[in-house]
Structures are given as C-alpha cells and as structure tokens.
Amino acid sequence: MPQFHSYNPAEGHRLPHDPLKAIVAPRPIGWIGSVDKHGHKNLAPYSFFNMISTKPPLVMFASEGKKDSLYNIQQTQVFTCNLATQPLAQAMSQTSAVVGQEVDEFVMAELETAASDLINAPRVAASPASFECRLVEVKQLQDMAGKLIDSHMVIGQIVRVHIDNRCLVDGRFELSLAQTIARAGYRGDYVKANQVFEMLRPKSR
C-alpha cells in the first residue's frame, strides 16, 4: 500500500512547490490572438485551455486576472487560438511577458501575422493549426462558497479552422509532425507530443 502526501489546498501543500499544475498536466496551450477596438494586436499563451464541445465546436481558456486578451475579446467578440509548437516555443514564451497594452506581441516576438477569413483577429502565420473563434460567453468564476474570484473563463465557438497540409497524413492531423507542446507544471516545464498510442473504446453491450 503506497504512502500518500495528503493536504487541504486551503491550508497549504507543505511542499517546496505547488504540485497541482504538475499533476494536471500536460495542459494544452491556448495561444490567443486578439485585437482591441482601436486595432492594437495582442498575443498571449494560456495553459488553462481546452476544447469543451464538438457540436458546436467550443473552446475555452481561463485568465487569472483581467488581462489584455480578455479586455480585447470583450470589446470585439472575436479571437484566434494558435497551436504552440516546439519550433515556436521561444516566441510563445516571449509573448507571455507582462507588457503595456500598446505593445504588439507579434512584433515583439518577431512573428508574422496571418489575416483571418471571417473575423478581425490575427493568426500566427507560422503556427501549423489555428482557429477563428467568436465569443460565446465570459464568465467570472467563483469558489464553492459562491464568492467571485479574479479568474475569468472565456468560451468561444470555432467558426473557421486552418491546418498546414504538411501535418495531414491520410486525412489525420499528426501531432508529431506539428511538434505540439504543452505545459507540464512547474516554471519552465513543457513537453512535446512526439509519441502517440492507440486504444479503441470498448464496443457497446
């Protein structure tokens, strides 16, 4: 029988580093492109990100604190999600810096933009996959006592998908070719998706 380190989060983890983000990992990275009502571009990575529905296709990301991405999306109602990959990792990391709203992270990270087809929000041209999204909801989160916290969940509906043909093999998107990366917990920890195994669901009885 293994011995467990158990604790109540409200009382502290009693470890050198908080383990929660390392346990809930790897986490997809939502590299969110947005623009404000004046046309200022913004690009920022969020590791509280995932797809939450297929019909219709919905994605979500959560922002701890009201950041520029959130303000922009509330103004314009649109954003893009761009796949973060190993070749783009350093540029992605640069866009996580806290800078003024007037700073264009695309320029700062020396990333070329690509125009979206259906919305007025920029894409990362070098990203092998990206989504154009329209805002569905921004929800301020709360704790179990109903107290509002400084974290906001953004839900968007995918209205256009862009995939680099070089990452398509027999009609399937190949993570290993895209070199997708994900957050792995502690400061600076990332993983690259380079090994996939197949396990089919059991047949219904």
N, C-alpha and C positions, 0 to 999 in steps of 0.2 A: 504494500500500500504506500503510494508516494506521500511525502510530506508537503503541505501547501503553505505558501506565504499568503495569508488572507488579511484583508483590511477593508474598512469602510472608507470610500473616497472622501467623504466629508471630514474624516479625522486624519487624513494623510496616509501616504503609501509606505512611509518608513524605508524608502529605498533612495539611493543617490539620484535616481532619475525616475520620472513618472513613467510607468510601464504601459499605460493604456494605449497610446498611439503605436507602440511597438507590437502590442497584442492584436489590435485591429489593423492588420497590415498583411500584405501590401494594399495600399489605398490608391485607386485611380487618381490622376491629377487632372482637374479641370483647368485648362489654360484659357482663361476667359478674356475675350476681346470685346471691348465696348467703346462707345463714343458718347460724349455729352451733347447737350443741345446746341453747343457752340462749335461742335466739330472736333473737339480735342480727343485724341485717341488714348486708350488705356489698355494695358495688357498685364494680367496678373494670374499667378497659379494658385489654385485652391485644392487641397488634398481631401477636404470633406466634400466629395463629389461622386456622383454615380448616376446611372440610368435607372429610372424607377417605374417605367411603364413602356410597353411596346405599341399598344393600341389605345390612344395615340402615343407616339414616341415622346416620352418626357424625360428630361434630365434635371438634376438638382445640384446646387452647391450651397454650402453654408459659409457665411462670412462672420468671423468673430470680430465684432466691431463694425461700424458703418464705414466702409472703405469706398474709394472712388468707383470701383466696379459697381457697387450697389447703388450709389447715387446716380451714376450714368444710366444704368438699366431702368431705374425708376423713372428717369426723365424720358428716355427714348423707347422703352418697352422691347428692346432687342439686344441680343448678344451673340457671340460665337464661342464655341468650345473647340479648342485646337489640341490635337494629340501631342503630348510631350514625349519625346524620344531621346535616346542616348546622344545622337549627333547634335541635338538641340538643347541638351541638358544645361550647359553653361549659360546659354542665352536665357533659358527658362529661369534659372536661378537668379540671374541679374534682374529679371522683371519682378522678383519678389521683394526688391528693395523698397523701403518706405521713402517716397519722394513726393514732391509737390504735385498738385493736381494738374499744373500746367506742363509737366514733364511727359513726353511721349515715350513710353517704354519700348515701343518698336524701334524708335531712333536710338534710344539709349543702349539697347541690346543688339543694335545693327541687324535688325530683322526686316526683311522686305514684307510689305503687306500685300494681300490679295483682296480685291473687291468681292463682296458677297453678291449673289444674284438677286436675292429677294429682300434683303434688309440693309440698313445703313449702319453696319458694324464691320470692322476689319477682321480679316483672317490672317493667320501666319502662313505666308506663301510656301515656306519650306516644310510645313507640317504635312505628313502623309495622309491625314484624315482630319476633317473638321466639320462641324455642324453649324448651320444657321438656325438661331432659335428666337422665338417670340415669347415674351414674358407671359406666364400664366398667373403667377402669384408670388408675392414676397411676404413671408410670414415671420414675425418676430417670435422667437422660441421662448418657452417658459419652463421652469422646473416643476417637480411633482407637486409643489405647494401652490402652483399657479402664478408664481412670481415671474415677471418678464425678465429675461436675461439679455445681455448685449451680444446676441448672436441671431443672425437672420438667415432664413432658408429661402433661396431663390429657385423657383421652379419654372422651367421653360419648355416649350414644345418645339421639337425639331421640325423645321419646315423645308430644309434643304441639306443634303449630305454631299460631301466632296471626298473622294478616295483616290489616292495616287494609284494608277493602274499597275505600277511595279509591285505593289503589295497585294495584288489579287492573284491567287493561284487556283485554277479550276473553279472560279467563282467564289472563293473563300478569302476573306481578309486574313493575312498571315501576320500575327504579332511579331514573330521572329524576324521577318523582313522589315517591318516597320521599326523594330527595336524600341518598342514601347517601354517606358519606365514608370515606376510607381513609388510612392513614399513608403518607407519601411520603418518609420517610428521615430527614432532619436534624431537629434540635429545632424543634418547632412547625410542621413542614411536613405539610399534609394536601391531599388532592384530593377533589373532589366528582364523583360519577358522573353526568354530565349529557349524555353523548354515547355512543351505542351503535351499532355497525355489525354487520351480519350476514354471516357467511361459513360456508357449509354444508360439512360434511365431504364428501370425495370418495366416490363410490359404490364399494362393494367389487367387486373384479375377480375 
